[in-house]
Amino acid sequence: MKKAAECRNFVIAGHCGSGKTALSDLMLFKAKAVDRAGSVDQKTSISDFAPDEQEKGSSIYTSALNCAWKDCHFFFLDTPGYGEFVGECASAMRAADAALVVLDGTDGPQVGTARAWKLARQRDIPRFGLINRLDRERADFRGTLEKMRENHGRNVVLPVYWPVGVGEKFERVVHVLYDQDIPADIADDVAECRGLWLDAIAETDEELMMRYLDGEELSREEMEKGMKAAILSKKVIPVFAGSVAKDVGITELMNAIAELFPSPLARTVLFGDGSEQAVSDDGPGIGLVFKSVNDPFIGQLTFVRVRSGVFQADREVCNITRGVKERFGQLLLMNGKQQSPVTEIGPGGIFSVAKLKDTHFGDTIGTAPTVKELPPIDYPRPVMSYAVAAAKSGDDDKLMAALNKIAESDPTVTVERHSETHELLLSGMGDQHLGIVARRLKDMFKVDAVLSTPKIPYRETITGRGESSYRHKKQTGGAGQFAEVHLRIEPCEGEYEFSNDVVGGNIPKNFIPAVEKGVHETLTRGPLVGCLVEGVKVSVYDGKYHPVDSNEMAFKIAARMAFRDAMSKAKPVLLEPIMSVRVHIPDQYMGDITGDLNHKRGRILGMDVEEGLQVVNAEVPMAEMHKFATELRSMTQGRGSFEMEFARYEQVPANVAGEIIAKHQAEHSDE
C-alpha cells in the first residue's frame, strides 16, 4: 500500500441528482479500477449497487471506493444527497480529509449543497466544488459561480478551471493560473480569477506578499505551494468545471485531487480528551469505525478509516471504546460490493472487515491497548417517529431483534420504548427513510410491521388549590378495610412534592408511606387524559384509621381517590411538548413555510441565513409536526430540510385541550 503522503481521502457530497455517483463511476473507470464505466440509469453503477438504490435511481447508502491515480491512491466515499439519508453523509465526513461538493450547473446550489458545505465546515476539512453538467442546454457556469459567491464570498469561491464553451459546445477547460490559450470571450473572467488566486496565494506567506506587492511574477512552484497552503487554511473553496456525461474536465479534476487535496499527514489525530498527535506511517494503528452494513453473504461488515499507524490482516486488535479485543481476518478494500483483500493498510486508508463481535458505529479501534479514544460521531436527531408493532402476534421478539440490527447499521434510526406512552417508537429522518426501514424488515428479516401515528406524551398539572377527603370502608366478613385520608394539593415548581402535615396521630406514621405511594401511583395516570401529572405539591393533613381494619392497601386506595377528587377542584390543565424547529429553505418558499408553521400553532422566533439558505427558527407543538417531513418535501419540491428537538412543555390552548380530553373520554368510556 501507498504511504500516507500518497493517499488522498475525500468525500463526494452534494444535492441529489447533481451527478455524484456518475462522477464516482467515471473516476473508477478512468483509473482502470473497473473494466467498464458504471451507469445509474442502466443499473450497473459500481457505487449504487443495492437493489433499493437501483429501484430508486439514486444513492441511499454511502459507498466506499478506491483507485490509483498519478502515484496516489484515492480513497473516496460517494454519499447520498437526499436529506433523509443525511446520517450517511455525516459518517462519511468524519472519515474524510476533504470534501468535494458536486453542483448541477443548470440548477445551481440547492439544499443538499448547503447541507454538504455545512457538514464539511463543522468537520473543519478543506472544501472543493465541482460545477457539473456544463454540457446541458441550460447550463450556466457564471450564474452558478455567482450564487456560490453570494453564499460564501467572492474572495473565497475561486475557480481553478474555467469552461470553454457552453451546452453542446462545452469542449474543454482552461487552468486560470497556468494556461495561456484563453479564448477572448472568457479572458476577462479568467484574468479576474487569476488575480483573486494570486491574492490568496500571497496572503499565505509574508515574503511572497511583499514580492507580489512589488509587482514580481511568482513562479509556478511558488503558486502551487501557495495554493496548497490557502486550501489547508480553509479560507478558499477551489472550484472545478466539468461534465461527467461528456468526460470533460474530469481528468483535470483527478489530477488536481492528486496535486491539491491534502494528504492524511496534513491533519493531526485529535482524541476525545482534547489531546492530539501527529499522523504517522509507523506506531500503533488508530482507526475509526464510521459505517456498518449487513452483507447478505458475509454478514456484518465494519468499515474503518485509518487515522494513524498500520493495521494488518489476521491480527488481534483492541476496541478502545468498549474495552474488548477483536480478531481481524481479511482486510478488504471496497469498490461498492467488489472486495479486494490486502495484507495491511496505513493512514488515510479505508477498509472493511467481516464478523466483528462487539464493534459498532463510532468505536475507536487500536492495535495497542494504550491507544486513546477518538471523539464520537455526531448525528442529526430524528425528526419523525412511528409507533411500530408486529403485524402477526408472537413476532414481537423477532421484530425487536430485526429493528436493533437495522439501527446498528444506521445511526439515524432509533428504536425505544417510550416511558410515558409505552409505545415502541421507530424514529428516523422522514417517511421515506422509515419506509425503507419497513421494507428491510420485510425483505431481509421476514417481519411485517405495522406503522402508526404515535401518541403524544401529554402531561397534566394544576393551576389552583384543591382539597378533598375520601373514606375507604369495606366489610366482607372477618377483617375489613378502613382508611380515611384528607389531602390538599397546590402547584409547585418541581415535578412533585409530598408533605406529611398530620398531627395528633390521626393517621399513624407507619401508614403515611402507603398514602404517598397511593398518590404517586395516581400521578402516572392523571384524570384528564391518563397522562403523567407534574408540578403538584400534595399535603396529607388529616384522616382516620381503625386499629383492626386499617392496612396499607386501604390507605393507598383512599389516597388515590382523594387525590383524583382534589385535582378536579384545582383547575387542572393539559400540557403538551413544544419542539424547537429550524427549517432550511430557498428564499422563494419563505412565505409558504412561515404560513404553514403559523397554521400549526407555531411561533416564528426569527430568521437566519446559513450556507445561502434561509433558516426559519420556530417553536411548534409536537402534535403538529408528525407529517411535517412529508409536507415540507411537497411544499418545496424536495428543496427544504429541517431539524427538531424537544424544548419544553406548555399549556395546551383551552379549545384544543377540550377536543383532546373529549376524545380520550370517548375512547375510555368503558373504564
N, C-alpha and C positions, 0 to 999 in steps of 0.2 A: 504493500500500500504506500501511497504518497505520504511524505512528511507533512506536518501541519502547514508549513509555508506554502505548499502547493494545493491545499484544499480550499475550495470555495463552497461555503454553506449558505444557502439563501432560501427564502420562502417566496412563492409566487402567489400573489393575492390580488383582490380587486372585486369589482361588481360582477354578478353572474352574467354570463353571456358576452364578456369582453374578450374572450379568446385565450384564457389562461391554460386550459387543458390542451388546446390545439398547439399553443406555443411549446408546452412541455413535450408533447408527442414529436413535434418537429425538431426540437433540440436533441432528443434521443436519437432520432434518425440521422441528423446531420453529423452527430458524433459517432455514428456507426455502433451505437449501443443496442440497436434493434435493426432487423433486416428491412422493415418497411415502415413508412410513417403511419401511425395510427390515426383513426378518424372517429370523432364523436358521432357524426351522422350515420356512419356505416357500422357503428357499434364495435369497432376494432381498436378503440383507444387503449393505449397501454395504461394510462392513468385512471380513466373512468372504466374500470373493468367489472365492478359489482353489478349484478343483474338489476337492482333498483336504480342505479345510476344510468344504466343503458336504457331502461324504460323511461326515466325522467328526461334523459338527454342532457343532463348537467351533473356537476360534481355534488356528492353528498358527503363523502369522506375525504380526508387528506391522504394523498398518495405519496409514498417515499420513492424518489427516483435518483439515479446517479449515472454519470457518464464521464469519460475522459475527454479533455479538450485542451490543446495547446500546452502540454506539460503540466496541466492542472487536473484535478479530479473534482467534478461538481457533485455536490450532494444537495438536492433541492426538493422542496415539498410543494406539491400542487394542491391548493386549498379550495374549498367551496366558496362561492361568492354570495350565496343566498343567506340572508340574515339569520334564519332559524338554525343554521349549522355553524354559527359563529364560534362555538366551542372548539371545533376542529381547527379553525384559524388561530385561535388563542393558543392552543397547544403548539402548533407549528411555529408560531412567532418565538416561543420560548426555546425552540430547538435550533433557531436560525441566527446567523451573524449579520444578515442584511435582508431587506425586503424589496422585491421587485413588484411594483404595483402596476397592473395592466389596465389601461383605459381604452374604451371604444372611441376611435377618432370621429365617429358620427354622432355619438350621444354625449361625449364629454364626461366629466366627473359625475358619479352617482352616489347613492347612499352606501353601496358596498365599497366604493373607492374611499369615501371618508372613513368608513369603519377600518379599512386596511391601514390608511395613514395613521389613524389614532392608535391602533394596536401596536404598530411599529414604533410610534413615538413613545408610548408607555413602556415598551421594551427597551427603548433607548438604543436602537440599532440604526445604521445608515439606511436611508430610503432612496429608491430609484424608481423612475417611472418609464413605462413603455406606452406610447400612443400607437395603438394597433389599428388595423383595418383601414389604413390610409388608401387602399385600393377601392374602397366603397364610393358610391356615387355622391353621397352627402358628406364625405369625409372632410374634416376641417381642422388641420393641424394647428393653425394660428388661433382659431377660436377656442379649441380645447386648451391650448397653452395659456391663453389669456385668462380662462376660468381658473386654471390651476394657480396662476399668479395672483389672481384676486383672493384666492383662498390662503395662499402661503407666502406671497411676497415676490415681487419682480426680481429681487436680488437673490432669491432662494431657489426658484424653479429655473434651472439653466439647461437648455438643450445641449447635448453632446453632439448629436447629429440633426441635420435639417433635411426634410424630404425634398426631392426634386420631382416635380410633377404632382398632380392630384388625381384622385379617382382612377380611371383606367390608365391614365398617363403616368401614374406613380411608378418610377422605374429604378430609382436608386436613392441613397442618402449620402450627404457630404458631412465630413467632420468639421465642426465650426472653428477648431483651432489649427488643424494641420492641412486640410485640403486646399488646393489652390484653384482648382477648376470649379468655380462657383458661377452658376447661371445668373444673368443680370437681374432677373425678376426676384431673386431671393438674396441678392448681395447685401442689401441693407439689413435684412433680418439676421443674416449670418454675422455681419460686422458688429451688430449690437450684441449678439450672444458672445462673440469673441471678447468684446470689451468687458462684459459682465464676468466672464470666466477669468480674465486676466486680473480684474479687481479682486475676485475671490481668492485666486492663487497668491497674489501679492500679499494679501492680509494674513497668510499663513506663516510668513517669515519676515522679520523686520528688515533684514538685509535686502531681500527681494523687493520689499515695498519701497525702499529708498532708491534702488536701481530703476524700478518701474516708474516711479515719480520723476526720475531724471530722464526718462524717455528711452532707456536702454531696452533692447529687444531680449526677451527671455529665451533661453534655449529650449528645445523640445524636452530634454531630460528634466530641466527645472519645471517646465509646465506639467509634465506627468507627475513629478513628485509633489508639486503644489496641489494638483487635482486630488491626489490621494489624501493629502493632509486635510483639504477642505471637506472631502467626503467623510473622513473619520471624525471631523469636528461636528458632524450632523448639521452644519449651517447651510448646506446646499442640498438640493434634490436634483441630481442629474437626470435628464430626460432623453429617451431614445425614440426614434421614429421607425415604423416598420409595418409590414403586412405579413402575417403568418401565412395567409392563403396563397400569396404570390412568392413567399420566401424572399422578401426584400427587406434588408436592414437587420435580419436575424443573425447572419454571420458576424456583422459588426457588433451586435449586442453581445453575442457569445464571446467575442474577442475582448470586449470591454469588461465582461464578468471576470475573465481571467486576469485582466490588467488592473482594473479599478476596484473591484469588490474586495472587501477586507478578508484576510486570512484569519483563522482562529487565533493566531498569535496577537492580533490587534486588540483583543479584549483580555481582561483578567478573569479568573474564576471567582465569582462573588458567592460567599457562603451565607447560610441563613443567619449566622451570628454577627454578620456585618464585616467579617474579615475577608481577605482576598489573597489570591496567589497568582503568579504568572502561569500562563499556559505553557506546557512543555511536552515534547515528544517522549520524554523519559518520566520516571516517577510513577507512583500508583495511578491506576486508571480511575477516573471520576466520570460518571455518566448520569444523565437524567432520563428517566422514563417519561416519555411525552405522549405515547399512544399505545393502545392495546386493542387487539381485534380477535374475534373468534373465527379462525380459519376452519372451514368445513372439513378439511382433510388433516391438517396438522393439529388443530386445537387452538389453544391460546397463543397468540404471537405478541411478544412485547417488543416495542421499538425504543431504542436507546440512542440518545445523542451523546457522543464522547466529548466531554469538556476539556479533559487533560489526560495525559498518560496514554497507555495502550491496554486494550482488552484482547485476550486471546481465547481461542476456541478450546473446549474441553477443559475448563478450569473452574475452580470453586471461587465464588465472589461473595461479597457481603452486601446485603441490603441494609444500608446505613439507617434508613428511615425506620425500619421495623425491627432492626436488631436480629436478623436471621441470616443464615447462609443459604445461598442458591448455587446450583450447578449449571454452568453454561455448557450446552452441547455445541452444535454448529453455530457459527456467526454468519448471518445471511445478509447480503446486500440485496436490496429490493428494487425492482422496476415494476411498479404495480404489483401484480401477483407473481411475476417472474422472480426466481430466487437464485442467487449465486453465492455459494459458500466461500468464505475467506478464513484464513488461519488467525489473522489479527487485524486490528483496526485502531487508528490513533485519533488525535484531536480533530474535530470538525466532522468526523465520520458519523454516519447514521447506519445502524444495523438492527436487525431483529433477531430474536432468539425465542425458541419454542418451549412451551411447557414448564414455565417457572411456577413454583408452588405458591408463593406468597408475596408477589411483587405487583404493584399497582401504579396507576397514574400518579405522577409527581414524585415517585420514590427516587432516592439517590442510591446509585449502585457504585461500589468501590472495590478495587482489587485488594485493598488492605482495610482492616477494621479501624485504622486511625484516620481514614478519610472523613472530612466534615460533611454535614448535610447541606445540600443546596436549598435555596428558597422554594417553597411550593409554587405551583402554577395557579394563577388567579383566573377564575372563570366567571363569566356573567351569570347573574342569578336567573333562574327560570322565571318566565313571565306568564305561563299558562299551566293550569292544572286540571286534571280529570280525576274523578273518583273511579277507581278501577276494581273490577271483580271478575272472577272466573265465570264463564258462561255456563259451565257444567258444574254441578255440585260435586264436591270431592276433589276438584282441581286446584283448590286454594294454595296448597303447598307447592304444587308444580308451577303455578303462576308466579308465586313469590320467588322461587328459585330462578325462574327464567328472567324476571324483571331485574333481579340482582346481577345476573350475568350481563344483561344489556347495559345496566348502569356502570358496570366495571369497565366497559369499552366506550362509554360516552359520559363524560363528567358533567354535561349539562342536563342529563336525565337524573332525577332524584325520585326515590320511592320511600315513602314514610307513612306510618300510621298516625293520623292527626290526633293529638292528645285530647282535644275537646269534642270534635265531631265523630271521632272513632272510625272515620273512613280511611281506606287505603288510597293515598293520593299519588298519582303519577304526574310528575311535573317536568316541563321542558320549555323550549323556546318558541313554540307555536303549534298550531293544529297540524301542519304538515309534518313537523318534526315528530310529534306524538303519534301521528298516523303511521309513520314509518316504524316506530316502536311497536305499534299494534300489529303491523304486518310481519315484523320479525318474530313476534311472539307466535304467530300462526305458522309461518313458513319454517323457521328454524327450530322452534321448541314445541310445535304442535299443541299450542294452548290458545283457545279462543277467549278473548277478553271483552268485557262489556265496559265501555267508557261512558260516563255520565257527568252532568254538571255537578261539581262538588257543593256541599253545604257551606254556607258562610258561617264562620265561628263568631256569631254574635255574642255579646255579653250583656249582663243586666246589672243595674245598680239602682240606687235610690237618691232622690233629691231632697227628701224631708225626713222627719222623725215619725216613728210609729211604735205603738205599744200593743201588746196582746198577751193573753194568758190562755192556757189550754190545760184541761184536766183529762188525763187518760185513766179510764177505770174499766176494768174488765174482770168479770167474775164467772168462772166456769166450773165451780166446784173445786174444793181444795184450795190451794194457794192461788190468789188472783194477781192482778196487776193494778198498781195505782201510782200515779205521779201527777203533780200539778206544777207547771212552770210559767213564770211571768217574765217576759222579755221586753227589752227596749232596744230599738235599733236607730241608728243615725249615720249620716255619711262620714267617711274618714278618708284620709289621704292615701293610705296604703291599700293593699289588696283586701285585708281583713284583720279585724281586731276582736278579741273576746275578753270580756271583763266579768269577774265574779263579784257582784255587789250585794250578795245575800248576807243579811245579818240575823243573828238570833238563832241560827241553826235550822231555819225553816226548810232548807234543803241540806242534808248532811254533806260534808265536804267530799265524801267518797263517791257521791253521785254527780258532782259538778263535772268531772271529765266526761261522763255519759251525756250530760246536757250539751257540752261543747262538741262532742262527736256527732250528736244529732243535728246540731246547727251546721257543722262542717259538711256533713253528707248532703244537706239541702242546698248548700252553696254550689254544688256541682250541677244542679238541675233547677234553675230558677223558675218561678211561677209564670213568667211571661211567655217564653218560647223554649223553656227547658235548657237554657244555656248557663254557663258559668256566671256566678254572681261575684262582683268585686266592689271595693270601695265602701264596705259596710262595717260599722262597729256594733257589736252585739253585747248587750249587758243583761245578765240574768240577775234580777234584783229581788225576787220573792218566789214562793212556791210552797208546796205542802208534800208531805210524804206519809206513808203508813209503815209502821215498824215491821209488819209481816209481809204485806203485798208489794211494797216498793222494791224495784230492782233496776238494774242498769237499762234493760230494754225498755221498760216503761218510761224512764226519763228521756231516753233517746227519741221515742215516739212523740212524747209531749213536746219536746224541744223542736222537733221538726214541724209539727202542726202550728205551734205558737209563732215560729219564725215565718212561716208562709203567710199567716194572717197579719203579722206585724208589717211584713214587706208590702202587702197590698195597701196598707194605710200610709206608707212612707213615700208616696209619689214615685213608684218605680218607673224607670225609663230603660230603653234599649240602646246599647252601644254597638257600633259597627267598626270594623277595621278600615283605616284610611291608608291608602298606598301613596307613596311618593313616586311620581312618574316623570320620566324625561323622554320626550318624543323627538326624534331626529327626522327632519323632513326638508325637501327642497322648498324654496320660498313660495312657490305658486300654490302650495297646499295649506298654507298657514290658516287661511280663513276657514276652510273645511274642518281642519283638526281642532282649532280652538272652539268652533261651534259645536262639534261633537262632544268635546270634553265638558263644555258647559251643560250640554243636554244630559250628560251623565252625572250631574250634580257635582262636577269638579270645580276646583278653584285654580285659576291660572295665576301662578306666583311670579312669572317673569319669562323673558326670552333671552337666549344666548345665541352666539354663532360659534360653531365648532367644526373645523376642517371644511368650511364652506357650506355647511348645512345649518338651517335654523333649528334651534333646540327650544322646545316648549317645556317649561318646568311647571308641574301642576300637582295637586293633591286630589285624588279621586277615590270614592268608596270602592272597596274590593268587590262588592256585589255588582258593580257596573263594568268591571274590567275583564270578565271571563272570556268574552269573544273579541276583545279589542285587537288581538294579533291578527285575526281574520279580517276585521273591519278596516284596520289600518292598511293592510295589503290591498284591499279593494279600493279604498279612497285614494291611495297614492300610486296605484298600478305597480305595487311592489317596491316603491322607491322610499318607503319610510321604515323606521325601526324604532323600538322603544326599550327602555329599561325600567324596572319597577322593583320597589322594596317596601316592606312594611314601615309605616311611620308611627301610628298611634291609634288609639280608639277614640271615637267621638260619638256624641248622642245622635241617634237617628231622628230625622225630622218627624214630627208627630203624624203627618198624613202617611208617610212611608211606613213608620212603625206600626200604625194601625192595620195596614194591609198584611204585614209580616205576622203580627200576632193573630189576626183573624184566620190566616191560612194555617198557622200552626195549630190553633184550637180546632179547626175543622178536621185536620189530619189526625188529631189525637182525641177526638170526641168520645171515643170508647174508653179511654183510660180513666 
